[in-house]
Amino acid sequence: MIDEDNKKPLLTSLVELSGLGGNTASTEAKMQRNLEAFHQEQVNGGAELSKLHDTYFRLQNVWGFGTWEWDIKTWRFTVFNSQLWRALGYSAEEIEAIDTVEHAMSFVHENDHPPLAKILEKHRKDSSVPLQQSYRMRCKNGTYRWTHLRAQTLRNSDNKIVYMSGVNYDITNEKYAEQSLRENQSLFQRILKSSNDGIWEWSLRDGRLSFSQGCWRLLGFNVEDIEMGLRRHRLWRARVHPLDRSEFDLALTLPMESGGEIDVEYRIKNIHDEWMWIRSRGDVIYDENGAIEYLSGANIDITELKRAQERLTSAKSLAEQANKAKSEFLSNMSHELRTPMNAIIGFTQLFDYADNVTEEQRENISEINRAGHKLLDLINDVLELSKIEAGKLLCSLEPVAVAALIEDVFVQSQHVAELKDVSLSFEPHHLTSVYVRADQNALRQAVTNLIDFCVLSCRIGGRIIVSLATTTNDYLVVSVRDNGRGISKSEQDMMFEPFGHRVGDEQVDQGSGIGLAISKSLVELMSGNLLFDSEEGVGTCFQIQLPLIKHELTITEQSDYIPKAVALGEDFSVNNDLFVGKCFLYIEDNSANIAVLEQYFSQFNGLQFEVADESITGLFKARNTAPDIIILDINMPGIDGYEVLTILRSDLSTESIPVIALSANTARDDIQRALDAGFTDYITKPVDVEQLTMVVNSLVH
């Protein structure tokens, strides 16, 4: 119900609106005179009033509309049984019971009485003031809905209101939408105020570019510092870096011509004349006809991001330089270490051909030789891992016959297994002719490393089984399983970390664990996976998974990719008369290496073994002695081995002489480069004299 304080001003307004006032007697007399005058006017204008009444009557069946009338003559207020009141939840009887203004106003929210009274008072004083107002009406369940009032009044000749009629219609949904819009606008304003981004919009209707204050705040300006209006685009563009203006212009003009998104980064000068980076992103907005109407978007300060990118690029460059320096260091160190190792291992090999060495001395020398080769393997592994980490090791993927490759690996790994009385067996099952896409050398090295690891893990008399299987997703699985000591749970996380897990025992050589890290990296370079499972006291199983080649290969293709197993020295024995009447030229600057080969080849009867400790001398001797073989160190000072080879091949007297390259560089790229340059063969240091003897023998006979 309406409280008395709020009802009084409204009732006063209604009385004033009717033009009545003063004491009761005079009010009644004045009202009577006004009604009589109005009655005469009704007779004259009855047709028009009837028409208006009929119009309001028809509105009662429109949803959300309610009509009413106030007859000043009888002071009766009539509410028609309309859809509005039904929507409020009232029955026909309750609607008919509303017969006074006071009763009708009891349904209006008390907070809306003062503004309603105010508009009534304005209209009473000035008929040109529209009689319309929005207010809330109480539903039967106690809630409120918003309605909008539109009313008309009739005045008598004294300009006093004698009749009023109007319509109310439900605007609740519109009010909620308006409230939601205001909340969204408020939220948007708060976001803009708190955001460091600037909003802009370009209207294609009038060419106006609207910048929010945030755009200029990005550059350090206050809104008062910048002239408003159309010139803002020119002011903004004038601050864009000259080298970025064409890209800036293109980013705006292209969407206007063909639509699409806007995304451009450019430099711009701020208030302190410092260059900063802005990223402008936006999109086009189309009108109802599909034509581009607006371009709108946001400017974002990405200066710090750009600086971070520059720092990252700089750090990446430094890291790449560091990796390059590390790789070069390791490569150089590998070469430097191999040079003395050549002397150590070379001289120990000479004792194999000596007759005056005791058995104990021979065992000691053999131990030195084994330790030297172990150190050599470690040098090779470190160099290989450094190349993988530096991204310099590339794999050439091609069809590889896996079963043939594993048999080749077995030939090379058999000696290692025999030292511990470990048996090696291969179970290809029905997969003897399958191919995978892999790098042949990388796969051979990975399998070899896994077998070596398992050999070291096995106890004396242990067993290693290599088997093949396939998966449902067309992968070939190469399993390497042992029955060794297994790996504890605490150590399994470090299995593929270089030097993270050591294997072996005191009776045999220990492995550094670096081979597993290399194997994993090599398999992943071939788009494969290396998995493992291990149980302490039971054994370990590794699984290499590589993509299968499902199509049939031709005979030519198969022969190209089947590896040939070669066992150096298997059917070869040194004969002192092997090189009778032959002449060898050895060009080498290291005196220890010269001494090793001089002493070794001195045992061969009738062999002329010439030595040159510099390139010029070597070229001179090659022309004058016409040797059957030239053994050439690639890394000669001054004129290196490649230049020496070029000179030899350009001279008619030396162009056909086989030249064997000797080098401490073991990388595949280095070997391939030497063979491509024209060297007949390539042997790495430390030199295996038996291997060298076999190569030389194959070339001179």
Phi and psi in degrees as a GROMACS rama.xvg file:
@    title "Ramachandran Plot"
@    xaxis  label "Phi"
@    yaxis  label "Psi"
@TYPE xy
-82.0878  132.394  ILE-2
-76.1953  161.718  ASP-3
-64.4971  -37.5607  GLU-4
-63.5759  -38.7978  ASP-5
-81.0093  -25.0238  ASN-6
-75.4841  -34.6392  LYS-7
-60.285  -50.9151  LYS-8
-62.7481  -32.9563  PRO-9
-68.9138  -45.7046  LEU-10
-64.3163  -39.3985  LEU-11
-59.9536  -41.1766  THR-12
-65.12  -40.1172  SER-13
-64.3005  -40.5198  LEU-14
-65.5262  -44.0562  VAL-15
-64.5441  -37.3774  GLU-16
-61.0711  -34.6865  LEU-17
-76.4256  -11.6974  SER-18
86.2237  12.6884  GLY-19
-103.462  154.957  LEU-20
-178.56  -176.482  GLY-21
82.413  -160.603  GLY-22
-76.8572  170.834  ASN-23
-65.4767  -44.1065  THR-24
-64.5914  -48.9703  ALA-25
-65.29  -33.7802  SER-26
-63.118  -45.0256  THR-27
-65.5631  -40.9436  GLU-28
-65.257  -44.1623  ALA-29
-65.0432  -38.2297  LYS-30
-65.4336  -39.8269  MET-31
-62.6946  -44.3646  GLN-32
-63.2115  -40.8499  ARG-33
-66.5749  -37.3936  ASN-34
-68.6597  -38.2417  LEU-35
-64.1266  -42.175  GLU-36
-64.98  -38.8316  ALA-37
-67.486  -35.3422  PHE-38
-59.6948  -42.0636  HIS-39
-64.1834  -38.7821  GLN-40
-66.9536  -32.8954  GLU-41
-64.7566  -37.5424  GLN-42
-61.8842  -40.583  VAL-43
-73.8277  -37.8974  ASN-44
-109.295  23.4532  GLY-45
-62.3654  -37.4691  GLY-46
-62.4682  -43.1068  ALA-47
-66.2851  -41.4954  GLU-48
-66.4499  -37.5216  LEU-49
-63.9817  -39.4887  SER-50
-63.6871  -41.8374  LYS-51
-64.9898  -38.4832  LEU-52
-63.7803  -41.8653  HIS-53
-63.6188  -37.8953  ASP-54
-62.538  -47.1976  THR-55
-63.1205  -34.859  TYR-56
-64.953  -38.8888  PHE-57
-67.5926  -27.1851  ARG-58
-69.4394  -16.8647  LEU-59
-66.0688  -19.616  GLN-60
-95.3207  2.97633  ASN-61
-85.5505  130.692  VAL-62
-61.0738  134.569  TRP-63
82.2418  -1.43645  GLY-64
-106.404  141.338  PHE-65
-136.505  133.365  GLY-66
-113.534  152.203  THR-67
-152.449  164.933  TRP-68
-148.886  150.953  GLU-69
-126.891  114.899  TRP-70
-94.1911  109.068  ASP-71
-67.0135  -28.9319  ILE-72
-60.7247  -45.5412  LYS-73
-102.684  -6.57695  THR-74
64.1316  18.7593  TRP-75
-92.7476  136.779  ARG-76
-109.719  123.325  PHE-77
-116.324  128.129  THR-78
-111.733  124.217  VAL-79
-79.7063  146.875  PHE-80
-71.8475  80.9422  ASN-81
-104.99  173.615  SER-82
-64.9983  -28.2018  GLN-83
-61.0642  -49.7211  LEU-84
-69.075  -32.9944  TRP-85
-64.931  -39.1411  ARG-86
-64.2299  -29.5004  ALA-87
-76.1033  -10.9426  LEU-88
99.7922  10.6964  GLY-89
-95.0948  150.084  TYR-90
-84.9935  169.067  SER-91
-61.4616  -37.7542  ALA-92
-64.8541  -41.7196  GLU-93
-67.1816  -33.493  GLU-94
-70.3658  -41.8347  ILE-95
-65.5065  -25.3947  GLU-96
-72.5989  -13.505  ALA-97
-81.0341  105.029  ILE-98
-129.554  1.99611  ASP-99
-131.638  158.47  THR-100
-62.6237  -38.4145  VAL-101
-60.7878  -41.8886  GLU-102
-65.3494  -43.3025  HIS-103
-62.7734  -39.8964  ALA-104
-70.6517  -15.22  MET-105
-69.3393  -15.9967  SER-106
-87.9228  -8.18738  PHE-107
-88.4233  138.088  VAL-108
-56.8033  133.908  HIS-109
-59.9094  -29.5574  GLU-110
-73.4287  -14.3703  ASN-111
-96.4946  -1.40019  ASP-112
-65.5573  -48.1326  HIS-113
-59.1124  -48.4272  PRO-114
-64.764  -32.1246  PRO-115
-67.8452  -41.4399  LEU-116
-64.4891  -34.6137  ALA-117
-66.887  -41.932  LYS-118
-71.5643  -31.6698  ILE-119
-65.1135  -40.956  LEU-120
-65.8987  -41.0909  GLU-121
-63.4159  -40.6717  LYS-122
-69.1658  -34.2376  HIS-123
-62.6551  -39.6058  ARG-124
-78.9445  -31.0722  LYS-125
-141.351  108.202  ASP-126
-66.6071  -16.3585  SER-127
-75.5382  -14.8474  SER-128
-73.7812  121.693  VAL-129
-61.5951  137.682  PRO-130
-94.0451  85.1767  LEU-131
-149.448  142.793  GLN-132
-162.552  146.048  GLN-133
-101.121  138.266  SER-134
-158.873  168.9  TYR-135
-96.5529  141.549  ARG-136
-119.212  141.182  MET-137
-81.1751  129.846  ARG-138
-81.0106  166.824  CYS-139
-65.4198  -29.9646  LYS-140
-83.508  5.09996  ASN-141
96.6222  -11.5805  GLY-142
-82.458  175.308  THR-143
-126.556  147.778  TYR-144
-126.038  148.329  ARG-145
-84.3777  135.884  TRP-146
-129.767  160.217  THR-147
-121.309  130.038  HIS-148
-97.7798  131.543  LEU-149
-130.197  125.728  ARG-150
-136.554  157.148  ALA-151
-125.864  148.762  GLN-152
-126.004  152.537  THR-153
-112.709  134.915  LEU-154
-117.417  152.424  ARG-155
-87.9029  -171.327  ASN-156
-64.9173  -20.7132  SER-157
-89.7857  8.93324  ASP-158
64.942  28.9235  ASN-159
-99.4244  139.142  LYS-160
-74.0066  126.038  ILE-161
-120.534  -13.2281  VAL-162
-152.105  140.282  TYR-163
-139.955  136.316  MET-164
-141.057  150.804  SER-165
-159.868  177.543  GLY-166
-134.57  138.747  VAL-167
-114.493  136.843  ASN-168
-134.615  147.93  TYR-169
-71.1904  123.45  ASP-170
-123.508  24.9826  ILE-171
-59.3369  -48.0831  THR-172
-61.6396  -40.3369  ASN-173
-64.0037  -38.9954  GLU-174
-64.5718  -43.3371  LYS-175
-63.7516  -41.3175  TYR-176
-63.3964  -40.8175  ALA-177
-64.6891  -41.1542  GLU-178
-65.2523  -42.1791  GLN-179
-63.1645  -39.5207  SER-180
-63.4384  -43.6411  LEU-181
-62.5144  -40.2638  ARG-182
-65.1002  -41.4976  GLU-183
-65.2629  -40.8296  ASN-184
-63.7151  -41.2665  GLN-185
-64.3987  -42.4102  SER-186
-62.1737  -43.8931  LEU-187
-61.4346  -41.9656  PHE-188
-64.7478  -39.6899  GLN-189
-66.0229  -39.5598  ARG-190
-64.0734  -45.3716  ILE-191
-61.0524  -39.925  LEU-192
-67.8334  -38.2175  LYS-193
-87.7649  -17.55  SER-194
-82.7663  152.35  SER-195
-91.9826  2.69949  ASN-196
-88.9724  157.607  ASP-197
-114.298  136.963  GLY-198
-103.496  140.169  ILE-199
-139.221  155.875  TRP-200
-147.971  133.843  GLU-201
-116.046  116.747  TRP-202
-90.0406  125.121  SER-203
-81.2583  -8.7645  LEU-204
-69.4014  -48.9028  ARG-205
-122.11  3.75304  ASP-206
74.7531  11.6654  GLY-207
-82.4451  131.528  ARG-208
-106.123  116.117  LEU-209
-101.109  121.523  SER-210
-108.119  135.14  PHE-211
-75.9616  163.328  SER-212
-60.085  -27.0295  GLN-213
-62.8651  -30.1854  GLY-214
-60.1205  -46.6253  CYS-215
-76.5946  -27.9082  TRP-216
-63.941  -30.7776  ARG-217
-57.1863  -33.5114  LEU-218
-92.326  1.28979  LEU-219
93.1068  7.043  GLY-220
-89.7148  154.788  PHE-221
-90.5465  158.103  ASN-222
-62.1676  -28.1839  VAL-223
-71.9739  -17.7141  GLU-224
-77.1222  -16.2343  ASP-225
-115.274  134.004  ILE-226
-70.1794  131.523  GLU-227
-79.9248  171.303  MET-228
100.017  -160.904  GLY-229
-65.3288  -24.0968  LEU-230
-72.4562  -8.7873  ARG-231
-64.7172  -33.5425  ARG-232
-64.6929  -41.997  HIS-233
-67.3412  -38.8992  ARG-234
-63.8738  -41.6007  LEU-235
-66.9278  -48.1819  TRP-236
-62.4425  -33.3633  ARG-237
-63.5677  -23.4228  ALA-238
-90.6562  -10.1893  ARG-239
-68.7144  142.759  VAL-240
-57.5847  134.484  HIS-241
-53.3356  -35.7275  PRO-242
-74.4652  -13.8332  LEU-243
-106.519  -4.29625  ASP-244
-66.8234  -40.0724  ARG-245
-62.3966  -41.021  SER-246
-68.1492  -36.6174  GLU-247
-62.3854  -47.4474  PHE-248
-64.5025  -41.8526  ASP-249
-64.7642  -37.1638  LEU-250
-64.258  -27.281  ALA-251
-90.9399  -35.7632  LEU-252
-78.8473  -36.8113  THR-253
-60.6117  -47.2587  LEU-254
-61.4657  -33.4177  PRO-255
-66.3338  -28.1131  MET-256
-88.8657  -39.3558  GLU-257
-130.678  6.12098  SER-258
79.1009  -172.731  GLY-259
103.728  176.948  GLY-260
-86.6383  159.526  GLU-261
-112.054  127.287  ILE-262
-154.745  105.052  ASP-263
-143.433  143.353  VAL-264
-116.649  135.088  GLU-265
-153.535  162.019  TYR-266
-93.3623  145.344  ARG-267
-145.831  148.571  ILE-268
-89.0722  130.281  LYS-269
-89.6094  -172.127  ASN-270
-63.5354  -23.8595  ILE-271
-94.2777  13.5828  HIS-272
60.1729  34.1624  ASP-273
-108.797  145.146  GLU-274
-81.5909  132.279  TRP-275
-132.034  166.027  MET-276
-106.637  133.809  TRP-277
-121.681  139.102  ILE-278
-113.663  120.11  ARG-279
-103.175  123.828  SER-280
-128.418  141.417  ARG-281
-170.825  -171.45  GLY-282
-151.869  168.057  ASP-283
-94.6839  150.631  VAL-284
-120.378  130.144  ILE-285
-101.591  151.412  TYR-286
-86.5004  -175.447  ASP-287
-66.0803  -17.7095  GLU-288
-94.1324  2.63137  ASN-289
85.315  6.56195  GLY-290
-88.7854  148.964  ALA-291
-70.2441  124.783  ILE-292
-107.389  -40.6529  GLU-293
-138.453  154.49  TYR-294
-116.457  124.533  LEU-295
-136.201  148.808  SER-296
-175.726  -161.236  GLY-297
-138.451  148.583  ALA-298
-104.474  132.337  ASN-299
-124.633  134.887  ILE-300
-79.6231  113.644  ASP-301
-115.841  23.6728  ILE-302
-58.9693  -47.8726  THR-303
-65.695  -36.4387  GLU-304
-62.9827  -43.3021  LEU-305
-63.753  -40.9543  LYS-306
-64.0421  -38.6024  ARG-307
-65.0827  -39.3891  ALA-308
-63.5953  -40.2738  GLN-309
-63.395  -42.0759  GLU-310
-63.8191  -40.3244  ARG-311
-65.6754  -42.5563  LEU-312
-62.3172  -42.294  THR-313
-64.2514  -42.8888  SER-314
-65.2304  -38.6169  ALA-315
-64.1537  -41.8254  LYS-316
-62.4735  -43.316  SER-317
-63.8288  -39.7439  LEU-318
-64.7862  -40.4076  ALA-319
-64.7677  -39.9135  GLU-320
-64.7567  -38.9084  GLN-321
-65.819  -41.0502  ALA-322
-63.8591  -41.1196  ASN-323
-63.6039  -43.2322  LYS-324
-64.2365  -38.6027  ALA-325
-64.6742  -44.5072  LYS-326
-62.8741  -43.2253  SER-327
-64.5143  -39.0658  GLU-328
-62.7922  -47.0177  PHE-329
-65.2191  -37.9658  LEU-330
-63.6404  -45.9885  SER-331
-65.3193  -41.4156  ASN-332
-64.716  -38.25  MET-333
-59.9186  -43.4146  SER-334
-64.9145  -42.7633  HIS-335
-66.7523  -35.5499  GLU-336
-73.4837  -34.7113  LEU-337
-67.8825  -29.5953  ARG-338
-63.2397  -51.8359  THR-339
-68.7693  -30.1281  PRO-340
-64.292  -30.8488  MET-341
-62.0758  -39.7709  ASN-342
-70.229  -43.2142  ALA-343
-62.7634  -53.2536  ILE-344
-70.2177  -37.5637  ILE-345
-60.2966  -46.3698  GLY-346
-69.5682  -32.8009  PHE-347
-66.5154  -31.379  THR-348
-67.9277  -29.5978  GLN-349
-65.0608  -29.0813  LEU-350
-68.9793  -17.369  PHE-351
-66.1145  -20.8856  ASP-352
-107.332  8.60391  TYR-353
-92.7871  144.51  ALA-354
-97.9515  -14.5684  ASP-355
-102.314  27.2246  ASN-356
-105.635  128.749  VAL-357
-71.5564  166.175  THR-358
-64.8296  -39.6429  GLU-359
-64.8032  -41.8287  GLU-360
-64.5585  -38.554  GLN-361
-63.6187  -38.8873  ARG-362
-65.463  -40.6427  GLU-363
-64.3672  -42.4957  ASN-364
-65.3886  -38.1783  ILE-365
-62.636  -37.4973  SER-366
-66.693  -40.2485  GLU-367
-61.2024  -42.6126  ILE-368
-63.5734  -43.0437  ASN-369
-64.9705  -42.3057  ARG-370
-64.6664  -37.5165  ALA-371
-63.5828  -43.4781  GLY-372
-67.0972  -33.677  HIS-373
-65.1536  -43.7783  LYS-374
-63.3792  -37.357  LEU-375
-64.0552  -41.1283  LEU-376
-62.0324  -40.4123  ASP-377
-65.506  -39.6649  LEU-378
-61.2098  -43.9414  ILE-379
-62.9553  -41.163  ASN-380
-65.5901  -44.4679  ASP-381
-61.8071  -42.17  VAL-382
-65.0102  -41.6672  LEU-383
-63.6897  -44.3292  GLU-384
-65.1576  -38.2724  LEU-385
-64.1701  -36.5037  SER-386
-69.3196  -37.706  LYS-387
-64.1023  -46.4247  ILE-388
-63.9971  -33.3568  GLU-389
-81.7227  -2.48925  ALA-390
71.9006  20.73  GLY-391
-97.317  -5.47189  LYS-392
-95.7391  112.192  LEU-393
-106.156  143.51  LEU-394
-103.871  137.449  CYS-395
-102.186  103.656  SER-396
-82.7548  130.734  LEU-397
-155.737  165.697  GLU-398
-63.5707  130.08  PRO-399
-128.659  128.619  VAL-400
-78.8559  106.055  ALA-401
-68.4934  -44.1339  VAL-402
-59.9588  -44.2673  ALA-403
-65.5865  -37.5582  ALA-404
-64.5369  -42.019  LEU-405
-65.8548  -39.2257  ILE-406
-61.1926  -35.6687  GLU-407
-65.3854  -41.9444  ASP-408
-63.9651  -38.5033  VAL-409
-59.762  -39.244  PHE-410
-59.9094  -40.1886  VAL-411
-78.9586  -28.9454  GLN-412
-92.1951  -8.14498  SER-413
-61.6371  -40.4924  GLN-414
-63.0753  -40.9655  HIS-415
-62.6565  -41.8138  VAL-416
-67.7572  -36.4711  ALA-417
-64.7887  -28.2657  GLU-418
-61.4581  -28.0199  LEU-419
-111.18  12.0715  LYS-420
55.6217  42.9756  ASP-421
-102.295  131.471  VAL-422
-88.7094  140.34  SER-423
-113.102  131.06  LEU-424
-137.724  150.047  SER-425
-122.6  127.499  PHE-426
-122.462  85.5505  GLU-427
-77.0581  -13.5219  PRO-428
58.5491  -128.746  HIS-429
-95.8688  14.5757  HIS-430
-108.149  36.1007  LEU-431
-72.1902  -18.6128  THR-432
-117.757  19.5712  SER-433
-85.9632  153.493  VAL-434
-123.861  148.001  TYR-435
-122.876  160.005  VAL-436
-91.8599  110.702  ARG-437
-157.323  172.42  ALA-438
-93.1334  120.001  ASP-439
-58.3877  -46.8192  GLN-440
-67.1559  -40.6678  ASN-441
-65.4495  -41.9993  ALA-442
-66.3196  -40.8842  LEU-443
-60.3378  -43.0861  ARG-444
-66.4252  -40.645  GLN-445
-63.3613  -46.5438  ALA-446
-64.5476  -41.6236  VAL-447
-60.0873  -44.347  THR-448
-62.5665  -40.0437  ASN-449
-67.2949  -41.0143  LEU-450
-64.7696  -43.1495  ILE-451
-60.2604  -40.6885  ASP-452
-61.7025  -45.4857  PHE-453
-66.4292  -36.1275  CYS-454
-59.7742  -45.4382  VAL-455
-67.7006  -28.0066  LEU-456
-78.2468  -24.4737  SER-457
-76.634  150.052  CYS-458
-81.3373  167.236  ARG-459
-58.3785  130.791  ILE-460
86.3522  10.3019  GLY-461
-74.6488  -177.37  GLY-462
-139.714  139.905  ARG-463
-125.535  129.966  ILE-464
-119.784  125.054  ILE-465
-106.206  127.761  VAL-466
-137.103  163.038  SER-467
-119.608  145.545  LEU-468
-154.961  166.376  ALA-469
-121.595  159.31  THR-470
-111.563  168.024  THR-471
-69.0884  -20.5805  THR-472
-98.5556  28.1099  ASN-473
63.3855  46.2185  ASP-474
-116.949  145.694  TYR-475
-95.1939  134.852  LEU-476
-110.941  119.098  VAL-477
-100.283  109.707  VAL-478
-99.7487  133.58  SER-479
-121.649  108.747  VAL-480
-120.563  137.906  ARG-481
-126.466  165.856  ASP-482
-110.896  38.4339  ASN-483
-81.5838  -156.609  GLY-484
-74.8005  -17.3579  ARG-485
77.2417  172.373  GLY-486
-116.754  131.082  ILE-487
-68.3863  155.178  SER-488
-58.1009  -36.6286  LYS-489
-68.6448  -22.7801  SER-490
-97.874  -12.4224  GLU-491
-66.5459  -29.4398  GLN-492
-66.749  -21.0867  ASP-493
-103.851  12.5808  MET-494
-57.1611  -41.7709  MET-495
-104.282  17.9849  PHE-496
-90.7671  133.039  GLU-497
-56.8166  127.108  PRO-498
64.4506  11.641  PHE-499
-77.9902  -28.547  GLY-500
-138.545  123.478  HIS-501
-103.882  142.762  ARG-502
-124.598  165.055  VAL-503
108.187  179.442  GLY-504
-139.28  -175.049  ASP-505
-69.3909  -23.9988  GLU-506
-79.3265  -21.963  GLN-507
-129.619  172.129  VAL-508
-63.4393  142.569  ASP-509
-93.0058  144.278  GLN-510
-95.4597  146.677  GLY-511
-76.9133  -18.6293  SER-512
89.0185  -5.22102  GLY-513
-69.6549  -24.6668  ILE-514
-63.5293  -34.1174  GLY-515
-67.3876  -40.6801  LEU-516
-62.0115  -40.708  ALA-517
-65.9354  -43.6394  ILE-518
-60.2598  -45.4144  SER-519
-61.7252  -44.4221  LYS-520
-64.4055  -40.9961  SER-521
-64.8925  -43.2586  LEU-522
-64.1443  -40.8508  VAL-523
-69.3415  -31.4453  GLU-524
-64.0595  -24.5816  LEU-525
-94.7156  18.1989  MET-526
63.2176  32.8902  SER-527
-116.41  -173.472  GLY-528
-130.54  145.236  ASN-529
-120.605  113.373  LEU-530
-115.167  162.906  LEU-531
-151.711  156.676  PHE-532
-141.687  135.758  ASP-533
-145.773  142.684  SER-534
-130.654  126.813  GLU-535
-61.7361  128.74  GLU-536
85.3526  -7.23099  GLY-537
-112.735  -47.9708  VAL-538
145.804  -176.7  GLY-539
-132.162  144.559  THR-540
-130.758  123.877  CYS-541
-102.916  147.793  PHE-542
-132.753  117.814  GLN-543
-96.0466  122.417  ILE-544
-112.819  121.742  GLN-545
-132.688  149.223  LEU-546
-64.7335  133.307  PRO-547
-76.7702  150.575  LEU-548
-99.4949  115.604  ILE-549
-90.2201  -20.763  LYS-550
-80.2273  154.632  HIS-551
-75.5054  135.462  GLU-552
-95.4229  148.618  LEU-553
-72.9806  167.632  THR-554
-60.0618  -39.6888  ILE-555
-64.4219  -43.4731  THR-556
-64.0861  -39.9867  GLU-557
-63.678  -43.9438  GLN-558
-66.9022  -28.1354  SER-559
-69.3181  -27.0541  ASP-560
-114.951  6.87216  TYR-561
-87.6017  118.428  ILE-562
-70.6794  145.736  PRO-563
-97.5586  125.89  LYS-564
-83.0661  123.483  ALA-565
-127.006  123.803  VAL-566
-109.337  105.786  ALA-567
-65.4062  130.134  LEU-568
81.0607  1.72498  GLY-569
-63.4599  -43.6984  GLU-570
-120.362  33.8498  ASP-571
-128.449  133.756  PHE-572
-129.909  144.952  SER-573
-77.6186  129.559  VAL-574
-118.626  126.678  ASN-575
-63.1496  -19.2219  ASN-576
-99.7039  18.4993  ASP-577
-66.3304  -32.6935  LEU-578
-121.182  34.6859  PHE-579
-61.9143  130.583  VAL-580
79.0847  8.25448  GLY-581
-100.438  158.997  LYS-582
-128.928  124.831  CYS-583
-114.115  141.469  PHE-584
-117.876  124.017  LEU-585
-113.091  115.771  TYR-586
-105.572  109.992  ILE-587
-154.332  139.365  GLU-588
-96.4532  -11.3579  ASP-589
-92.8022  120.598  ASN-590
-66.7981  -34.6614  SER-591
-66.141  -42.6843  ALA-592
-64.3188  -38.8936  ASN-593
-61.6003  -42.9852  ILE-594
-63.0608  -39.2895  ALA-595
-61.1832  -51.9791  VAL-596
-71.8192  -32.7702  LEU-597
-61.939  -46.5793  GLU-598
-66.736  -37.9954  GLN-599
-67.1995  -49.0909  TYR-600
-76.6309  -8.14978  PHE-601
-69.548  -16.8295  SER-602
-77.8935  -13.7793  GLN-603
-88.0331  125.503  PHE-604
-69.4938  140.341  ASN-605
67.794  17.6017  GLY-606
-100.651  128.128  LEU-607
-94.3884  112.681  GLN-608
-111.802  102.64  PHE-609
-93.2729  147.505  GLU-610
-130.053  139.229  VAL-611
-132.516  127.751  ALA-612
-96.5421  9.90996  ASP-613
-150.798  160.195  GLU-614
-65.588  -43.7661  SER-615
-61.0493  -45.0848  ILE-616
-62.1949  -39.46  THR-617
-62.9812  -42.0072  GLY-618
-64.7199  -39.4104  LEU-619
-62.8923  -46.4425  PHE-620
-67.8042  -34.0217  LYS-621
-63.0145  -38.4045  ALA-622
-72.9288  -34.0108  ARG-623
-93.3454  -26.3998  ASN-624
-102.369  -15.2177  THR-625
47.3314  62.5645  ALA-626
-67.7207  157.272  PRO-627
-77.238  -28.8737  ASP-628
-141.85  141.076  ILE-629
-117.219  123.724  ILE-630
-103.312  114.978  ILE-631
-123.316  124.86  LEU-632
-75.3239  125.678  ASP-633
-68.4314  -40.0696  ILE-634
-89.3311  57.313  ASN-635
-82.3264  145.014  MET-636
-71.9402  153.927  PRO-637
76.1257  -105.372  GLY-638
-87.0623  113.305  ILE-639
-79.9625  177.668  ASP-640
-61.2354  -34.2094  GLY-641
-66.2172  -40.9662  TYR-642
-67.6053  -38.5293  GLU-643
-61.5586  -43.2809  VAL-644
-62.3347  -41.1945  LEU-645
-60.523  -42.6786  THR-646
-66.8005  -41.1264  ILE-647
-62.8518  -41.8557  LEU-648
-73.1855  -19.104  ARG-649
-90.2019  -5.03574  SER-650
-103.397  127.627  ASP-651
-59.937  -30.4202  LEU-652
-78.1585  -16.7499  SER-653
-126.494  -1.60226  THR-654
-64.4037  -26.435  GLU-655
-99.6254  2.39069  SER-656
-76.1636  127.23  ILE-657
-62.7903  135.142  PRO-658
-121.906  120.68  VAL-659
-98.6508  125.749  ILE-660
-85.3548  133.927  ALA-661
-114.643  133.01  LEU-662
-159.277  152.172  SER-663
-84.7889  -6.77598  ALA-664
-80.1601  122.518  ASN-665
-109.673  0.620742  THR-666
-65.5479  147.109  ALA-667
-60.8293  -38.1357  ARG-668
-62.7581  -39.8102  ASP-669
-65.9503  -41.4378  ASP-670
-65.1344  -44.7666  ILE-671
-64.8302  -38.1965  GLN-672
-61.2012  -42.1559  ARG-673
-65.9101  -42.9744  ALA-674
-66.594  -38.6781  LEU-675
-65.9254  -29.8436  ASP-676
-73.006  -19.5854  ALA-677
121.478  4.13007  GLY-678
-66.9987  141.447  PHE-679
-70.4902  -37.3517  THR-680
-153.749  171.712  ASP-681
-139.765  123.577  TYR-682
-125.395  131.106  ILE-683
-90.1593  151.439  THR-684
-89.7257  149.051  LYS-685
-64.1449  142.098  PRO-686
-75.1985  128.582  VAL-687
-85.2678  107.186  ASP-688
-62.6434  -29.804  VAL-689
-68.3578  -41.4287  GLU-690
-64.5459  -42.451  GLN-691
-62.2249  -40.2562  LEU-692
-62.7853  -41.3699  THR-693
-64.83  -42.651  MET-694
-64.6873  -46.9487  VAL-695
-61.3943  -43.1791  VAL-696
-61.4209  -38.7909  ASN-697
-68.968  -23.1535  SER-698
-91.404  -24.6229  LEU-699
-101.607  -7.14639  VAL-700
